[in-house]
Amino acid sequence: MSTSARRKLTSAPDATGLLELIRERRTDLTESIREFVELESPSDHKASVDRLGELLATRFETLGGRPTFHRQHEFGDHLQITFSGETGRPVLLLGHFDTVWELGSLQKMPWRVRQGRLWGPGVLDMKSGIALMLHAIVAWRELRKRLPRPVTVLLNTDEEVGSSSSRKIIESLARKSSAVLVLEPAQGSHGAVKTARKGVGDYSLKVIGRAAHAGVDFGSGRSAILELAKQVIRISQFTHAKPGLTVNVGVIRGGTRTNVIAAEAVAEIDIRIARKNDAAFVEKKMRALRPFSRECRLELSGGINRPPMERTPGVAALFGTASKIALQLDWKLKEAATGGGSDGNFTSALGIPTLDGLGAVGEGAHASHESVVIDELPRRAALLASLIEAV
């Protein structure tokens, strides 16, 4: 660390001093990201996810953290790291280390540094965010040997598939925290943080009809596909019934052969809501569906699995704090709302001040051009490090 940075940080650290310190370690930061990316960790491959979890536990433990694994059978083991601090309630740093990329994706889109960016599967969503957590803590440990407040890091392994096994852990830790800082990717090229997210619902609608020979006995059949087509039109009309409500019938399956009247058909439906109260509205509308044909039967499953993250006064105040820190870095921080959900939805719905999108700036999450802007990484880490003390 340079003399000027150490002078700034010795007694009353500010964001600019932290930024200078982190910039000096930028190579270490990018190397951490490379290490994480090159350990592939698809949600559905527990052994691979657990290998990365062991590495992450070791890295955080070397900084004085106490790792705890929440063991799982189906998914990877969720990783919690607890750090002691000088004073106050803990702040929760929240993220995940599972990705949407199947094993072998590195062969098609290998780790590389090119055009001022880092490239590779999961680099943006969200292995760079984990590295930002790690190096924000590195900065404080180098400065004071101790964090300014207790910090809990939770890295789960099933975020990309709904967080079914980690939700209770997330909510339990959030209730003990003064605030939740989510290291999901920033919004857009300007790096906005996220102060609102839509809630997410997944429904499956199955139609049971009656099979018959399409040529010999057409009149005896009752087509599940025809019934489902009518239901799809009805369900699609729910969109815009409430502000911010959207319905997408994304997958349809049905039938066996062209000369057989379909006995079964299924639609998989994605629903997004902007307000918590709209969950009951959607549930009522979906449960009220009735068949057009009396000789067909409907079976509905699913529901709203992520409540919306609304821009509450607590969220707004947390954004205000982040904005003031950013101004110290000559940076006008922006905020954004998004239709995608994250684990921050759970914590915000509990009334815990939550700020999302504090991770890396880049593009192509879940796409082959997934990448991270290198020059943005130090100030994102400096913002996080400063927020740990300020919230």
C-alpha positions as CSV (number, residue, x, y, z in Angstrom):
1,M,0.0,0.0,0.0
2,S,1.3,3.4,-0.9
3,T,2.2,6.0,1.7
4,S,-0.6,8.3,0.6
5,A,-3.2,5.6,0.8
6,R,-2.0,4.5,4.2
7,R,-2.1,8.1,5.5
8,K,-5.7,8.5,4.3
9,L,-6.8,5.3,5.9
10,T,-5.0,5.2,9.2
11,S,-7.5,7.1,11.4
12,A,-10.6,8.0,9.4
13,P,-10.8,5.9,6.2
14,D,-12.8,7.3,3.3
15,A,-13.9,5.8,0.0
16,T,-11.0,7.4,-2.0
17,G,-8.4,5.9,0.2
18,L,-10.0,2.5,0.0
19,L,-10.2,2.8,-3.7
20,E,-6.5,3.6,-4.0
21,L,-5.7,0.6,-1.8
22,I,-7.9,-1.7,-3.9
23,R,-6.5,-0.4,-7.2
24,E,-3.0,-1.4,-6.1
25,R,-4.4,-4.9,-5.7
26,R,-6.3,-5.0,-9.0
27,T,-4.2,-7.9,-10.4
28,D,-5.1,-10.0,-7.3
29,L,-8.8,-9.1,-7.7
30,T,-8.8,-10.3,-11.4
31,E,-6.8,-13.4,-10.5
32,S,-9.5,-14.3,-7.9
33,I,-12.2,-14.0,-10.6
34,R,-10.2,-16.2,-12.9
35,E,-9.8,-18.8,-10.2
36,F,-13.5,-18.9,-9.5
37,V,-14.6,-18.9,-13.2
38,E,-12.3,-21.8,-14.0
39,L,-14.0,-24.0,-11.4
40,E,-17.3,-24.6,-13.2
41,S,-20.3,-24.8,-10.9
42,P,-23.6,-25.6,-12.6
43,S,-26.6,-25.7,-10.2
44,D,-27.3,-29.3,-11.1
45,H,-23.8,-30.7,-10.5
46,K,-23.3,-30.9,-6.8
47,A,-19.8,-32.3,-6.8
48,S,-18.5,-29.4,-9.0
49,V,-20.3,-26.8,-6.9
50,D,-18.9,-28.2,-3.7
51,R,-15.4,-28.1,-5.1
52,L,-15.7,-24.4,-5.6
53,G,-17.4,-24.0,-2.2
54,E,-14.3,-25.6,-0.5
55,L,-12.0,-23.1,-2.3
56,L,-14.2,-20.2,-1.3
57,A,-14.3,-21.3,2.3
58,T,-10.5,-21.5,2.4
59,R,-10.1,-18.0,0.8
60,F,-12.4,-16.3,3.3
61,E,-11.0,-18.3,6.2
62,T,-7.5,-16.9,5.5
63,L,-9.0,-13.5,6.1
64,G,-10.2,-14.4,9.6
65,G,-13.7,-15.6,8.6
66,R,-15.3,-18.6,10.2
67,P,-16.8,-20.8,7.5
68,T,-19.9,-23.0,8.0
69,F,-21.4,-25.2,5.4
70,H,-25.2,-25.8,5.3
71,R,-25.1,-29.4,3.9
72,Q,-27.5,-30.3,1.1
73,H,-28.4,-33.5,-0.6
74,E,-29.6,-32.3,-4.0
75,F,-27.7,-29.0,-4.5
76,G,-24.3,-27.9,-3.4
77,D,-23.6,-27.1,0.2
78,H,-24.5,-23.4,1.0
79,L,-21.5,-21.5,2.5
80,Q,-21.8,-19.0,5.4
81,I,-18.7,-17.1,6.6
82,T,-18.9,-15.1,9.8
83,F,-16.5,-12.2,10.6
84,S,-16.2,-10.5,13.9
85,G,-16.1,-6.7,13.8
86,E,-15.5,-3.6,16.0
87,T,-19.1,-2.7,16.8
88,G,-22.7,-2.9,15.7
89,R,-25.0,-5.4,14.2
90,P,-23.7,-7.5,11.3
91,V,-24.2,-6.6,7.6
92,L,-25.1,-9.5,5.3
93,L,-23.2,-9.8,2.0
94,L,-25.4,-12.0,-0.2
95,G,-24.6,-14.0,-3.3
96,H,-24.5,-17.3,-5.0
97,F,-21.9,-19.5,-6.7
98,D,-24.0,-21.7,-8.8
99,T,-24.3,-20.8,-12.5
100,V,-26.6,-21.6,-15.5
101,W,-23.6,-23.0,-17.5
102,E,-23.3,-26.8,-17.9
103,L,-20.0,-28.6,-17.4
104,G,-17.7,-28.1,-20.3
105,S,-18.8,-24.6,-21.1
106,L,-15.2,-23.4,-20.6
107,Q,-14.2,-25.2,-23.7
108,K,-16.6,-23.1,-25.8
109,M,-16.1,-19.9,-23.9
110,P,-12.8,-20.1,-22.1
111,W,-11.5,-17.6,-19.6
112,R,-9.8,-14.7,-21.3
113,V,-8.8,-11.1,-20.9
114,R,-9.6,-9.0,-24.0
115,Q,-10.8,-5.5,-24.9
116,G,-10.7,-4.3,-21.3
117,R,-13.0,-7.1,-20.2
118,L,-12.9,-10.5,-18.4
119,W,-14.8,-13.3,-20.2
120,G,-16.0,-16.7,-19.2
121,P,-19.1,-18.6,-18.0
122,G,-20.4,-17.1,-14.8
123,V,-17.9,-14.2,-14.7
124,L,-20.7,-11.6,-14.5
125,D,-23.4,-13.7,-12.7
126,M,-21.8,-13.7,-10.3
127,K,-18.3,-14.9,-9.6
128,S,-16.9,-11.4,-10.0
129,G,-19.4,-10.3,-7.2
130,I,-17.9,-12.9,-4.9
131,A,-14.4,-11.6,-5.6
132,L,-15.6,-8.1,-4.8
133,M,-16.8,-9.3,-1.4
134,L,-13.5,-11.0,-0.8
135,H,-11.3,-8.0,-1.7
136,A,-13.5,-5.5,0.1
137,I,-12.7,-7.6,3.2
138,V,-9.0,-7.8,2.2
139,A,-8.9,-4.0,2.2
140,W,-10.2,-3.7,5.7
141,R,-8.0,-6.5,7.0
142,E,-4.9,-4.9,5.6
143,L,-5.9,-1.5,7.1
144,R,-7.1,-2.4,10.6
145,K,-6.6,-6.2,11.0
146,R,-10.3,-6.1,11.9
147,L,-13.5,-5.2,10.2
148,P,-15.4,-2.0,11.3
149,R,-18.5,-4.1,12.0
150,P,-19.4,-7.8,12.1
151,V,-20.0,-9.2,8.6
152,T,-21.8,-12.3,7.5
153,V,-21.3,-13.6,4.0
154,L,-23.8,-16.1,2.6
155,L,-23.1,-17.8,-0.7
156,N,-25.8,-20.2,-1.8
157,T,-25.8,-22.8,-4.5
158,D,-29.4,-22.9,-5.9
159,E,-30.2,-19.2,-6.7
160,E,-30.3,-19.9,-10.4
161,V,-33.0,-22.6,-9.8
162,G,-35.2,-20.8,-7.3
163,S,-33.4,-20.9,-4.0
164,S,-35.7,-23.5,-2.6
165,S,-33.2,-25.0,-0.2
166,S,-31.5,-21.8,0.8
167,R,-34.4,-19.4,1.4
168,K,-34.9,-20.2,5.1
169,I,-31.2,-19.6,5.7
170,I,-31.2,-16.3,3.8
171,E,-34.2,-15.0,5.7
172,S,-32.8,-16.2,9.1
173,L,-29.5,-14.4,8.6
174,A,-31.2,-11.3,7.2
175,R,-33.4,-10.9,10.3
176,K,-30.2,-10.6,12.3
177,S,-28.6,-8.0,10.1
178,S,-28.7,-4.2,9.9
179,A,-28.8,-4.3,6.1
180,V,-28.3,-6.7,3.2
181,L,-25.9,-6.0,0.3
182,V,-26.4,-8.2,-2.7
183,L,-23.5,-8.7,-5.1
184,E,-25.6,-9.6,-8.2
185,P,-24.4,-7.8,-11.4
186,A,-25.1,-4.1,-11.8
187,Q,-27.8,-2.9,-14.2
188,G,-26.6,-1.7,-17.6
189,S,-23.4,-0.2,-18.8
190,H,-23.7,2.7,-16.3
191,G,-23.5,0.3,-13.4
192,A,-26.8,1.2,-11.6
193,V,-27.6,-0.5,-8.4
194,K,-31.1,-2.2,-8.1
195,T,-33.6,-0.7,-5.7
196,A,-36.6,-2.7,-7.1
197,R,-37.1,-6.1,-8.6
198,K,-40.2,-7.9,-9.7
199,G,-41.5,-10.9,-7.9
200,V,-41.5,-14.2,-9.7
201,G,-44.0,-17.0,-10.0
202,D,-43.9,-20.3,-11.8
203,Y,-47.1,-22.2,-12.6
204,S,-47.7,-25.4,-14.5
205,L,-51.2,-26.0,-16.0
206,K,-52.0,-29.5,-17.0
207,V,-55.1,-30.5,-19.1
208,I,-56.5,-34.0,-19.0
209,G,-58.6,-34.8,-22.0
210,R,-59.6,-38.0,-23.6
211,A,-57.7,-39.9,-26.3
212,A,-59.3,-41.2,-29.5
213,H,-58.4,-42.1,-33.1
214,A,-58.4,-38.9,-35.0
215,G,-59.8,-40.6,-38.2
216,V,-62.0,-43.4,-37.0
217,D,-63.4,-42.0,-33.7
218,F,-62.9,-38.3,-33.8
219,G,-66.1,-37.4,-31.9
220,S,-65.2,-39.6,-28.9
221,G,-62.0,-37.6,-28.2
222,R,-61.6,-34.5,-26.1
223,S,-58.4,-32.7,-27.1
224,A,-56.3,-31.5,-24.2
225,I,-54.3,-29.4,-26.7
226,L,-57.4,-27.5,-27.9
227,E,-58.5,-26.9,-24.3
228,L,-55.0,-25.8,-23.4
229,A,-54.9,-23.4,-26.3
230,K,-58.0,-21.7,-25.0
231,Q,-56.6,-21.5,-21.5
232,V,-53.4,-19.9,-22.8
233,I,-55.4,-17.1,-24.4
234,R,-57.3,-16.6,-21.1
235,I,-54.1,-16.6,-19.0
236,S,-52.3,-14.2,-21.3
237,Q,-55.0,-11.7,-20.8
238,F,-54.0,-11.4,-17.1
239,T,-51.0,-9.3,-18.3
240,H,-51.5,-5.6,-17.4
241,A,-54.5,-6.5,-15.2
242,K,-52.3,-4.9,-12.5
243,P,-49.5,-2.4,-13.1
244,G,-46.3,-4.3,-13.6
245,L,-48.0,-7.7,-14.0
246,T,-46.8,-9.8,-16.9
247,V,-47.6,-13.4,-17.8
248,N,-45.6,-15.5,-20.2
249,V,-46.6,-19.0,-21.3
250,G,-43.1,-20.1,-22.2
251,V,-43.4,-23.8,-22.7
252,I,-46.2,-26.1,-24.1
253,R,-46.1,-29.8,-24.3
254,G,-48.9,-32.2,-25.4
255,G,-50.0,-35.1,-27.6
256,T,-48.4,-38.2,-28.8
257,R,-49.1,-38.6,-32.6
258,T,-50.9,-36.5,-35.2
259,N,-53.5,-39.2,-35.6
260,V,-54.3,-39.3,-31.9
261,I,-56.5,-36.8,-30.2
262,A,-54.3,-35.5,-27.3
263,A,-55.2,-36.9,-23.9
264,E,-52.8,-34.6,-22.0
265,A,-51.2,-31.2,-22.5
266,V,-49.1,-28.9,-20.2
267,A,-48.2,-25.3,-20.2
268,E,-45.4,-23.8,-18.1
269,I,-46.1,-20.2,-17.1
270,D,-43.8,-17.4,-15.8
271,I,-45.5,-14.6,-13.9
272,R,-43.9,-11.3,-12.7
273,I,-45.4,-8.9,-10.2
274,A,-44.3,-5.5,-9.1
275,R,-46.1,-5.3,-5.7
276,K,-46.3,-7.8,-2.9
277,N,-50.1,-7.5,-2.7
278,D,-50.4,-8.7,-6.3
279,A,-49.4,-12.2,-5.4
280,A,-52.8,-12.9,-3.9
281,F,-54.5,-11.4,-7.0
282,V,-52.5,-13.7,-9.3
283,E,-53.1,-16.8,-7.1
284,K,-56.8,-16.1,-7.1
285,K,-57.0,-15.7,-10.9
286,M,-55.0,-18.8,-11.5
287,R,-57.0,-21.0,-9.1
288,A,-60.2,-19.7,-10.6
289,L,-59.4,-21.2,-14.0
290,R,-62.1,-23.6,-15.2
291,P,-62.2,-25.9,-18.3
292,F,-64.0,-24.7,-21.4
293,S,-65.0,-28.3,-22.1
294,R,-66.8,-30.1,-19.3
295,E,-65.1,-33.3,-20.3
296,C,-61.6,-31.9,-19.7
297,R,-60.0,-31.5,-16.4
298,L,-57.4,-28.9,-15.2
299,E,-54.5,-29.5,-12.7
300,L,-52.6,-26.4,-11.5
301,S,-49.4,-26.4,-9.6
302,G,-46.8,-23.8,-8.6
303,G,-47.2,-20.3,-7.3
304,I,-45.3,-17.1,-6.5
305,N,-41.8,-18.2,-5.3
306,R,-40.1,-14.8,-5.0
307,P,-41.9,-11.8,-3.5
308,P,-41.1,-8.5,-5.2
309,M,-38.3,-6.2,-4.0
310,E,-40.1,-2.9,-3.6
311,R,-38.4,0.5,-3.2
312,T,-39.3,1.0,0.5
313,P,-38.0,3.9,2.6
314,G,-35.3,1.6,4.0
315,V,-34.1,0.7,0.5
316,A,-34.2,4.3,-0.6
317,A,-32.2,5.4,2.5
318,L,-29.6,2.7,1.8
319,F,-29.3,3.9,-1.8
320,G,-28.8,7.4,-0.5
321,T,-25.9,6.2,1.6
322,A,-24.4,4.5,-1.4
323,S,-24.8,7.6,-3.5
324,K,-22.9,9.8,-1.0
325,I,-20.1,7.3,-1.0
326,A,-20.0,7.2,-4.8
327,L,-19.8,11.0,-4.9
328,Q,-16.5,10.8,-3.0
329,L,-15.3,8.7,-5.9
330,D,-16.4,11.3,-8.5
331,W,-19.2,8.9,-9.5
332,K,-22.9,9.7,-9.8
333,L,-24.4,6.4,-8.8
334,K,-27.7,5.5,-10.5
335,E,-30.5,3.2,-9.5
336,A,-32.7,1.0,-11.6
337,A,-35.7,-1.4,-11.3
338,T,-35.6,-4.8,-13.1
339,G,-38.0,-7.6,-14.0
340,G,-35.5,-10.2,-12.8
341,G,-35.6,-11.6,-9.3
342,S,-32.7,-12.4,-6.9
343,D,-32.3,-13.5,-3.3
344,G,-32.5,-9.8,-2.4
345,N,-36.3,-10.2,-3.0
346,F,-36.5,-12.4,0.0
347,T,-34.6,-10.1,2.4
348,S,-36.4,-6.9,1.2
349,A,-39.8,-8.5,1.6
350,L,-38.9,-9.0,5.3
351,G,-38.4,-5.2,5.7
352,I,-34.6,-5.4,5.9
353,P,-33.0,-2.6,4.0
354,T,-31.5,-4.2,0.9
355,L,-29.4,-2.9,-1.9
356,D,-28.9,-5.1,-4.9
357,G,-26.8,-4.9,-8.1
358,L,-23.6,-4.0,-6.2
359,G,-21.6,-6.5,-8.3
360,A,-19.6,-6.1,-11.4
361,V,-20.5,-4.0,-14.5
362,G,-20.7,-6.0,-17.7
363,E,-23.1,-7.6,-20.1
364,G,-24.3,-11.0,-21.4
365,A,-25.4,-12.7,-18.2
366,H,-26.5,-16.2,-19.1
367,A,-25.3,-15.6,-22.7
368,S,-22.2,-16.6,-24.6
369,H,-20.8,-13.0,-24.5
370,E,-20.9,-12.8,-20.7
371,S,-18.2,-10.4,-19.7
372,V,-17.1,-7.9,-17.0
373,V,-15.5,-4.4,-17.4
374,I,-12.1,-4.6,-15.6
375,D,-11.8,-0.8,-14.9
376,E,-15.1,-0.8,-13.0
377,L,-14.0,-3.5,-10.5
378,P,-11.9,-1.4,-8.1
379,R,-14.6,1.3,-7.4
380,R,-17.3,-1.4,-7.0
381,A,-15.1,-3.0,-4.4
382,A,-14.4,0.4,-2.7
383,L,-18.1,1.2,-2.6
384,L,-18.8,-2.2,-1.0
385,A,-16.0,-1.8,1.5
386,S,-17.3,1.7,2.5
387,L,-20.9,0.5,2.8
388,I,-19.8,-2.2,5.2
389,E,-18.9,0.5,7.7
390,A,-21.6,3.0,6.8
391,V,-24.9,1.1,6.9
